Structures are given as C-alpha cells and as structure tokens.
C-alpha cells in the first residue's frame, strides 16, 4: 500500500485469510481493513461479499458494527435493517445493539417499528446492562409522549421496570417524570412552567411508595438515599410544612458492634429512623402492658395477692 502496489496488497490480504482458521477464531480488524481497502478501490460489491462471508463464518460484534457503519454511510437503510436483525438474532443479550436498531427506526420516523424493537428487547430473558435498554426505551416514550400529549405509555414502563428492580434511581426518575407531566389540556412545551399541585401530589405518591418498599425490605441505605432525593424535591416544590415532614423522617447515624464468625467483634455505622424508634416504643409499651396484665391475672388466681 505504501508503494501503491494494489495487486500485491490484495494478494497479502487473500493470503492472510487463507492462513487464519476463521471457523475456529478470527480477527475482525483484518476483515474490516480488507473491506475498507476494497472500497478505496471502488469495489463495493467485493467489500460487501467479504463482510457478509466473515459474518457467516465467524460472527463478532465488531464485524456487525463495522458493516452497519459502512451501509449507514451509504444510506442503504434496508441493508442496515437486515444487518441489525441478524445482529440481535445472533446476540440477543446485547442491549446496545437493540438500542441502535431502535434509534435507526426512530431516525427513519418509523415509531411503531422502533417501539416494537424496544418491546422485543425488553422481553429478552437475559440482557447485558438492561438499565441502558430500559432508560433508552423510557426516554423514547417520554419524547413521544410530549409530541402526542399521552404520557401513559411512559408511566406504564416505569411500573413494569419497578416489577423487575427496586433501585432507588428508578423511583427518583419516576418521581421526576411525574413532576414534568403537564395537566390535561395544558400545552406541552420545552419552556419552564410552574409545577401543578396535581403533579406534585403524583410525585409525592411515588416517593411514599418507594419509602414504604425500602422500609418493608429493611434497605436502610436505599431508604436514606431516597429521603435525600425527596428532601431536594420538597425544597424545590414543597411548602415549609412538606419539607418538615420529610426532615422528621431523616435518620441519625449510630455506632454499633457485631460479632463475627471468629468470635471477634467489629464496629459499624447504622441508621436509626424516627419512625422505627416510634414503632419500637409502641411494641415495648404493648409488651409492658401484656406483662402487667399477666401479673394481675396471676395475682387473681392466687387469691392472696402473691405472685
């Protein structure tokens, strides 16, 4: 290539392909560089044959991505569709492939096809980094909702996602989403607008659901993170009374000791929540009342007032 000997370069590429046992292992870079070489020689069909054959013999992610980039630059979108279909069929766990496939259809303004791709991806039993796929899917539905003034699809996606994960970021994103939902009949614009009381109430309901979920499952770290986000929300949109209610739920950190398997002890930091303290106090009071009642019953049975 340095000496402009195209035929010799072609022979070297061909010899390299003969030496590598592609069905056992291969090098995506070799196939891509050879295809790019053929394109520079204006041999587009030969480049396509090379990449198609390499994917057929030993598919790799880099090969699919490189071939897709080539056809995209050529505006051959039907070929790109076909490649994406083969890509996700070969590797259905690849969230990025599904996302790029859906973004292609969105760019071609085929929203129904894009939504169908997202939905098919979301139904896969195993996904690498599923959070990326769900975020992209929700962002897509939120954007479509603003154009169609219909936010139910995005809301349903949040509910479906919460069935799969209880992550605090999902709950806070859900609350932020509800804040941004306009009221019925209100014009949807990108300009800043006052947040309605109904939107605030919907967001608070999400925070309350999340707090109860974390409390029931005794997820103290998540509970604290949620309260901090909730506090920021009330500082931005709530009244002094609303903010005070959240601040009263904030825990205090205490140092505790626990016994390890080797009979030694270690210190760790724990959180004590006011609501939990109140519950423990109520339980303690009930136990005291039960103990007192038991003593009275025993005294009545003895008849002489001795226990």
C-alpha positions in Angstrom: 0.0 0.0 0.0 2.9 2.4 0.7 4.4 1.7 -2.8 0.9 1.9 -4.4 1.1 -1.8 -5.4 -2.6 -2.6 -5.2 -2.3 -6.1 -6.6 0.4 -7.0 -4.1 -1.7 -5.7 -1.2 -4.7 -7.7 -2.5 -2.5 -10.9 -2.6 -1.4 -10.3 1.0 -4.9 -9.9 2.3 -6.0 -13.0 0.4 -3.1 -15.0 1.9 -3.9 -13.8 5.4 -7.5 -15.1 5.0 -6.1 -18.4 3.9 -3.8 -18.7 7.0 -6.5 -17.9 9.6 -8.9 -20.8 10.6 -11.9 -18.5 10.6 -14.3 -21.1 11.8 -12.2 -21.6 15.0 -11.1 -18.0 15.5 -10.7 -14.8 13.5 -9.7 -11.2 13.6 -12.4 -8.7 12.9 -9.8 -6.0 12.2 -8.5 -8.0 9.2 -12.0 -8.3 7.6 -12.8 -4.6 8.2 -9.4 -3.4 6.9 -9.7 -5.6 3.8 -13.3 -4.3 3.2 -12.1 -0.7 3.5 -9.3 -1.5 1.1 -11.8 -2.8 -1.5 -14.0 0.3 -1.1 -11.0 2.5 -1.8 -10.5 0.6 -5.0 -14.2 1.2 -5.8 -15.1 -2.5 -5.3 -18.1 -2.0 -3.1 -19.7 -5.4 -4.0 -16.4 -7.2 -3.1 -16.3 -5.4 0.2 -19.9 -6.5 0.9 -19.0 -10.1 0.0 -16.0 -10.0 2.3 -18.0 -8.8 5.3 -21.0 -11.0 4.6 -18.8 -14.1 4.4 -16.9 -13.2 7.5 -20.2 -12.7 9.5 -21.4 -16.1 8.1 -18.2 -17.9 9.1 -17.3 -16.3 12.4 -19.7 -13.5 13.6 -18.3 -10.9 16.0 -19.7 -7.7 17.4 -17.0 -5.6 15.7 -17.8 -7.1 12.4 -21.5 -6.3 12.7 -20.8 -2.8 13.9 -18.3 -2.1 11.1 -20.6 -3.5 8.4 -23.6 -1.5 9.8 -21.5 1.7 9.8 -20.5 1.1 6.2 -24.1 0.7 5.0 -25.3 3.6 7.1 -22.7 5.9 5.5 -24.0 4.7 2.1 -27.6 5.4 3.2 -28.5 1.8 2.5 -31.0 1.6 5.3 -32.8 -1.6 4.2 -29.4 -3.3 4.3 -28.8 -1.8 7.7 -32.1 -3.2 8.9 -31.2 -6.6 7.7 -27.9 -6.5 9.4 -29.4 -5.3 12.7 -31.9 -8.2 12.5 -29.1 -10.7 12.1 -27.1 -8.9 14.8 -29.8 -9.2 17.5 -30.7 -12.7 16.4 -27.1 -13.8 16.9 -26.6 -11.8 20.1 -30.0 -11.1 21.8 -28.3 -10.1 25.1 -26.6 -7.1 23.5 -28.5 -4.0 24.8 -26.5 -1.6 22.7 -27.5 -3.5 19.5 -31.2 -3.3 20.3 -30.9 0.4 21.2 -29.0 1.3 18.0 -31.6 -0.7 16.0 -34.5 1.2 17.6 -32.7 4.5 17.1 -32.3 3.7 13.4 -36.0 3.2 13.0 -36.7 6.3 15.1 -34.4 8.3 12.8 -36.4 6.9 9.8 -39.6 8.1 11.6 -41.0 4.6 11.9 -42.1 4.9 15.5 -44.2 1.8 15.6 -41.2 -0.3 14.4 -38.9 1.4 16.9 -41.4 0.7 19.7 -41.7 -2.9 18.6 -37.9 -3.3 18.7 -37.7 -1.9 22.2 -40.6 -4.1 23.4 -38.9 -7.2 21.9 -35.7 -6.3 23.6 -37.4 -5.7 27.0 -38.8 -9.2 26.8 -35.4 -10.9 26.5 -34.8 -13.2 29.4 -31.1 -12.1 29.7 -29.6 -8.7 28.8 -26.2 -7.1 29.3 -26.7 -3.8 31.1 -30.5 -3.9 31.0 -30.6 -0.5 32.7 -29.3 1.1 29.4 -32.1 -0.5 27.4 -34.8 0.5 29.8 -33.6 4.1 30.0 -33.5 4.4 26.3 -37.0 2.9 26.0 -38.4 5.2 28.6 -36.6 8.3 27.1 -38.2 7.3 23.7 -41.7 7.0 25.2 -41.2 10.3 27.1 -40.2 12.1 23.9 -43.1 10.6 22.0 -45.5 11.5 24.9 -44.5 15.2 24.7 -45.3 15.2 21.0 -48.6 13.2 21.4 -49.5 14.6 24.8 -50.0 11.0 26.1 -47.8 10.0 29.0 -49.5 6.7 29.9 -47.0 4.6 27.9 -44.0 6.0 29.7 -45.8 5.7 33.1 -46.6 2.0 32.4 -42.9 1.4 31.5 -41.8 2.8 34.9 -44.3 0.4 36.6 -43.1 -2.5 34.6 -39.5 -1.7 35.4 -40.2 -1.5 39.1 -41.5 -5.0 38.9 -38.0 -6.0 37.8 -35.9 -3.8 40.0 -36.4 -1.8 43.2 -33.4 0.5 42.6 -33.7 4.0 44.2 -32.7 5.7 40.9 -35.7 4.2 39.2 -38.0 5.5 41.9 -36.5 9.0 41.8 -36.6 9.1 38.0 -40.2 8.1 38.2 -40.9 11.0 40.6 -39.1 13.4 38.3 -41.1 12.2 35.4 -44.4 12.9 37.2 -43.3 16.4 38.0 -42.8 17.0 34.3 -46.1 15.7 33.2 -48.4 18.6 32.2 -52.1 18.6 33.2 -54.8 17.6 30.8 -55.4 20.3 28.2 -52.1 22.1 29.0 -49.9 22.8 26.1 -46.7 20.7 26.0 -43.6 22.9 25.5 -39.9 22.8 26.4 -40.2 26.1 28.2 -40.1 26.2 32.0 -43.5 26.2 33.6 -45.0 26.2 37.1 -45.5 22.7 38.5 -49.1 22.0 39.3 -50.3 20.7 42.6 -51.5 17.5 40.9 -48.0 16.8 39.5 -46.5 17.4 43.0 -49.1 15.0 44.5 -48.2 12.3 41.9 -44.5 12.7 42.6 -45.1 12.5 46.4 -47.1 9.4 46.0 -44.1 7.8 44.1 -41.8 8.8 47.0 -44.2 7.4 49.6 -44.4 4.1 47.7 -40.7 3.9 47.4 -40.1 4.7 51.1 -42.6 2.0 52.2 -41.0 -0.5 49.9 -37.5 0.2 51.3 -38.8 0.2 54.9 -40.6 -3.1 54.5 -37.5 -4.7 53.0 -35.2 -3.1 55.6 -33.0 -1.5 52.9 -31.6 1.3 55.0 -29.0 2.7 52.6 -31.6 3.0 49.8 -34.0 4.5 52.3 -31.6 7.2 53.2 -30.8 7.9 49.5 -34.5 8.2 48.8 -35.1 10.6 51.7 -32.3 12.9 50.4 -33.9 13.0 46.9 -37.3 13.5 48.5 -35.9 16.4 50.6 -34.5 18.0 47.4 -37.9 17.7 45.8 -39.6 19.4 48.7 -37.0 22.1 48.8 -37.8 22.8 45.2 -41.5 22.4 45.0 -43.0 21.9 48.5 -44.1 24.1 51.4 -42.2 24.5 54.7 -44.6 22.0 56.2 -44.0 19.4 53.5 -40.2 19.8 53.9 -40.5 19.4 57.7 -42.4 16.1 57.3 -39.5 14.7 55.3 -36.8 16.1 57.6 -38.5 14.5 60.5 -38.0 11.1 58.8 -34.3 11.6 58.4 -32.3 9.1 60.4 -29.4 9.5 62.8 -26.1 7.6 62.5 -25.0 5.4 65.4 -22.0 3.2 66.0 -22.8 -0.5 66.7 -20.9 -3.7 67.3 -21.5 -7.1 65.8 -20.0 -10.5 66.4 -18.0 -12.2 63.6 -17.6 -15.9 62.8 -14.3 -16.0 64.6 -15.9 -14.7 67.8 -14.3 -11.3 67.4 -16.2 -8.0 67.2 -16.3 -5.2 64.7 -17.8 -1.8 64.8 -20.0 -0.5 62.0 -22.3 2.5 61.4 -26.0 2.0 61.4 -29.0 4.2 60.8 -31.8 4.8 63.3 -35.0 6.2 61.8 -37.5 8.1 63.9 -40.4 6.1 62.6 -38.7 2.8 63.6 -38.0 4.2 67.1 -41.7 5.1 67.5 -42.7 1.6 66.3 -40.2 0.0 68.8 -41.6 2.2 71.6 -45.1 1.1 70.8 -44.1 -2.5 70.8 -42.2 -2.0 74.0 -45.3 -0.4 75.6 -47.5 -3.2 74.4 -45.1 -5.8 75.9 -45.2 -3.8 79.2 -49.0 -3.8 79.2 -49.1 -7.5 78.4 -46.6 -8.2 81.3 -48.7 -6.2 83.7 -51.9 -7.9 82.6 -50.2 -11.3 83.1 -49.1 -10.3 86.6 -52.6 -9.2 87.5 -54.1 -12.5 86.2 -51.6 -14.5 88.3 -52.4 -12.4 91.4 -56.2 -13.1 90.9 -55.6 -16.8 90.6 -53.5 -17.0 93.8 -56.3 -15.2 95.6 -53.9 -14.0 98.4 -52.3 -11.3 96.2 -48.9 -13.1 96.0 -47.4 -13.9 92.6 
